[in-house]
Amino acid sequence: MITNNVTRFLTARKIPFEVFELPEEKIGALEAARLLNIPVYLMFKTIVITRDKGKPILAVIPGDSVVDLKAVAFFMGEKKVHLPTQREAEKLTGLLAGGISPLALLDKGFTVLLDETARQHEYIHISGGQRGVNIRLPVNAFIKLTNARLAKISNPQTM
C-alpha cells in the first residue's frame, strides 16, 4: 500500500479509507475514473481559487463538472474570485497539479468548499496529496476533517 502524510493522518484518526494507485503523470478526473472503473461523479477534483484578500479557496467538485466562480464568490461573500494558472496553484499549495488535496493542506488556512452533490454519496474519491495516489473515503469523514462547507459550486461539464 502507498503510504504518505495523508494516509498516515487518516490511519491515525481511524478513518476508513482505501488507496488506489494511478499513473504518476497528471491525468484528469475523467481518465482517473475510467482507470479505476468508477462513475466520474464519484471522482472529486480540487480546484484552487484565489480571492483579492485572504487565503485561497479549495473547491472540491465532481469530476464531470466545472467550478462556478460566481457561485463561489457569492457563497464566500466575495466580489470576485479567480482561477490561478496551474503553476500559480502549485505555488500556492506546494503540491503538484493532479496531487492537490485538501487532506494534504489541513491546518494551512485554506477554506474548503465541497459541492453539495457529494451529500448524495456515501463516499467519494479525492487526490491523496500526490500524483498517482487516489483515496476513497466517507463523505462525512471528509467534511469533518476539512471543515468543508457545502454549497452548489459547480455545473455539469458540457462535452
Number of C-alpha atoms within 10 A of each C-alpha: 8 12 11 13 13 21 22 12 14 16 12 9 10 9 15 11 15 12 18 15 16 16 11 12 11 16 15 13 24 17 15 21 19 12 12 14 9 13 12 19 21 23 28 25 27 25 22 26 22 19 17 11 8 10 14 22 22 23 27 26 28 28 24 21 19 16 23 15 17 16 17 22 17 13 15 16 9 14 10 14 20 16 15 16 11 14 11 14 20 17 12 15 19 12 18 17 24 24 24 25 27 30 19 22 18 15 9 10 11 17 20 22 26 28 22 16 16 22 14 10 12 11 18 20 27 28 26 27 24 20 21 19 22 24 19 20 19 16 18 15 15 19 17 10 15 19 14 19 15 18 17 16 24 23 15 13 11 7 4
